[in-house]
Amino acid sequence: MLVKEGFLQLPTALKSREVQFAIQLSLMTSIISTLICLLLAGPVAYFLSRSSLRHFLMPILYLPLALPHIVSGVALLLFFGFMGIGTWLDEWFNLSFIFTKEGIILAQVFVNLPFAIRLIVLGLANLNEKQLFVERTLGASRWQCFRYVTLPLLKPTLLSVIVLTWSRALGEFGAVMMVAGSTRLKTEILPTSIMLNISTGDLDLALAIALILMLISLLCSTIFEYLLKSKYVHH
């Protein structure tokens, strides 16, 4: 029913300025938050895989994975709001996360970063340590080992991190709703747009937006799956 009704309303939805805004903002914030997660998760995961403190640090870093996303959103709202460090950030850096686009990115990073770290840690754990040892005995530096051995072996893992983190960011609702709200044509992304239109009784438009979200996710997942199996990963 969702697909059938969504397709019927799809042309109308795509002409809507509100829907176009939600699509653009969803893609922009999810891509930025995914890049941030990737840049932060790599070094953190590498440190954890080599550190003797990993058994102490991992449960703390993975805590957001066990929390309902709406609870994560409440925590972010309190910490980055004016009851927390929000006033200081606004005065010194002119930066506000509450009810802003930056808040959307913050919420997406918070709930997805531990997930990205976990995937890369597992990828590092599955590396062939003997191969790395042989490279070092042949005179390769740590950077050369990372550049020519570790990184190529991690390509499938990194691609998985990108597609899964991006998909989760694109569909994130609870934490985003608490931190950034859902103001039309300001902080409205596809998941919150669905909620807005259902709450105002526009079920047809909500179904069309849900279908758009599904189609975007399906298209990008298919592309990444192809890349994962292509020669660029295996060679």
C-alpha positions in Angstrom: 0.0 0.0 0.0 2.8 2.4 0.9 4.5 1.8 -2.5 1.3 2.0 -4.5 -0.1 5.1 -2.9 3.4 6.7 -2.7 3.9 6.3 -6.5 0.5 7.9 -7.2 1.4 11.0 -5.1 5.1 11.0 -6.2 4.8 13.6 -9.1 2.9 16.0 -6.8 5.4 15.5 -4.0 8.5 16.1 -6.2 7.0 19.5 -7.3 6.5 20.6 -3.7 9.0 23.2 -2.5 8.8 21.7 1.0 9.7 18.2 -0.2 12.5 19.5 -2.4 13.9 21.3 0.6 13.7 18.2 2.8 15.4 16.1 0.2 18.3 18.6 -0.2 18.7 19.0 3.5 18.6 15.3 4.2 21.2 14.6 1.6 23.5 17.4 2.7 23.4 16.6 6.5 23.7 12.9 6.0 26.7 13.2 3.7 28.4 15.7 6.0 27.8 13.6 9.2 29.0 10.5 7.4 32.2 12.1 6.5 32.7 13.4 10.0 32.0 9.9 11.4 34.5 8.4 9.0 37.2 10.9 9.8 36.8 10.5 13.6 36.1 6.7 13.6 39.3 5.7 11.8 41.8 7.2 14.2 39.7 6.2 17.3 39.3 2.7 16.1 43.0 2.3 15.3 43.8 3.6 18.8 41.4 1.3 20.5 42.7 -1.7 18.5 46.2 -1.0 19.8 45.5 0.3 23.3 45.5 -1.6 26.5 42.7 0.6 27.7 40.3 -0.6 25.0 38.3 -2.9 27.4 37.7 0.2 29.6 37.0 2.7 26.8 34.9 0.6 24.5 31.8 0.3 26.8 31.8 4.1 27.2 32.1 4.8 23.5 29.5 2.2 22.6 26.9 3.6 25.2 24.9 5.6 22.6 24.3 2.3 20.7 22.3 1.0 23.7 20.3 4.2 24.2 17.0 4.9 22.5 17.7 7.7 20.0 15.2 10.0 21.6 17.1 9.7 24.9 20.3 10.5 23.1 18.5 13.6 21.7 17.5 14.7 25.2 21.1 14.4 26.4 22.3 16.4 23.5 19.6 19.0 24.0 20.6 19.5 27.6 24.3 19.5 27.0 24.4 21.8 23.9 21.4 23.9 24.9 21.5 27.0 27.1 21.4 24.8 30.2 24.7 23.4 29.1 27.5 24.9 27.0 25.1 26.4 24.4 25.5 30.0 25.7 29.3 29.7 25.7 29.3 28.3 22.1 27.0 31.0 20.9 29.0 33.8 22.6 32.5 32.7 21.6 32.0 30.9 18.3 28.5 32.1 17.2 27.6 28.4 17.0 24.2 27.0 17.9 23.1 23.4 17.6 19.6 23.7 19.0 16.9 24.0 16.3 19.5 24.5 13.6 20.9 22.5 10.6 24.1 22.1 12.6 22.0 20.3 15.3 20.8 17.8 12.7 24.5 16.9 11.9 25.4 16.8 15.6 22.6 14.3 16.3 23.4 12.1 13.4 27.1 12.0 14.3 26.3 11.3 18.0 24.2 8.2 17.2 26.3 6.9 14.3 29.9 7.5 15.4 30.0 4.6 17.9 28.5 2.3 15.2 31.2 3.4 12.7 34.0 2.9 15.3 32.7 -0.6 16.1 32.7 -1.7 12.4 36.3 -0.4 11.9 37.5 -2.0 15.1 36.1 -5.3 13.8 37.7 -4.8 10.5 41.1 -4.1 12.1 40.7 -7.2 14.2 40.3 -9.3 11.1 43.5 -8.1 9.4 46.3 -10.5 8.7 48.9 -9.5 11.4 51.5 -11.8 9.8 51.4 -9.9 6.5 51.9 -6.6 8.4 54.8 -8.1 10.3 56.5 -9.3 7.1 56.2 -5.8 5.6 57.8 -4.3 8.7 60.7 -6.8 8.6 61.3 -5.9 4.9 61.9 -2.3 5.9 58.5 -0.7 5.4 57.7 2.2 7.7 54.5 2.4 9.8 53.0 4.8 7.2 54.0 2.6 4.3 52.4 -0.4 6.0 49.2 1.6 6.6 49.2 3.1 3.1 50.0 -0.1 1.1 48.8 -2.9 3.3 46.3 -1.9 6.0 44.2 0.6 4.0 43.7 -1.7 0.9 42.7 -4.5 3.2 40.2 -2.2 5.0 38.5 -1.0 1.8 35.5 -3.4 2.1 35.1 -2.4 5.8 35.3 1.3 5.0 32.8 1.1 2.2 30.5 -0.8 4.6 31.0 1.9 7.2 30.1 4.6 4.6 26.9 3.0 3.3 25.6 1.9 6.7 26.4 5.1 8.5 24.9 7.2 5.7 21.7 5.1 5.6 21.3 5.4 9.3 21.9 9.2 9.2 19.4 9.6 6.3 16.7 7.9 8.3 17.5 9.3 11.7 14.5 10.7 13.5 14.5 10.6 17.3 17.7 12.4 18.1 17.3 14.9 15.3 13.7 15.7 16.4 14.8 16.4 19.9 17.9 18.6 19.0 16.9 20.3 15.8 13.1 20.0 15.8 11.2 20.0 12.5 10.5 23.6 11.4 9.2 23.7 7.8 11.8 24.9 5.3 14.4 25.3 8.1 15.2 22.0 9.8 12.9 19.7 8.0 14.4 16.5 6.7 12.7 13.6 5.1 11.9 11.5 8.3 10.6 14.6 10.2 8.7 15.7 7.1 6.8 12.4 7.2 5.8 13.0 10.8 4.8 16.7 10.1 2.5 15.7 7.2 0.9 12.8 9.1 0.3 15.1 12.1 -1.4 17.7 9.8 -3.5 15.0 8.1 -1.7 15.0 4.8 -1.3 11.2 4.6 -0.8 11.1 0.8 2.1 13.4 0.9 3.6 11.6 3.9 3.4 8.3 1.9 5.1 9.9 -1.1 7.9 11.2 1.1 8.4 7.8 2.7 8.7 6.3 -0.8 11.2 8.9 -1.8 13.3 8.0 1.3 13.1 4.3 0.4 14.1 4.9 -3.2 17.1 7.1 -2.2 18.3 4.5 0.3 17.7 1.6 -2.2 19.6 3.4 -5.0 22.6 4.3 -2.9 22.7 0.9 -1.3 22.7 -0.8 -4.7 25.6 1.5 -5.9 27.7 0.7 -2.8 27.0 -3.0 -3.1 28.3 -2.9 -6.6 31.4 -1.0 -5.5 31.9 -3.5 -2.7 32.0 -6.4 -5.2 33.9 -4.5 -7.9 37.5 -4.8 -8.8 38.3 -1.5 -7.0 37.7 -3.3 -3.7 39.4 -6.6 -4.5 42.5 -5.1 -6.3 
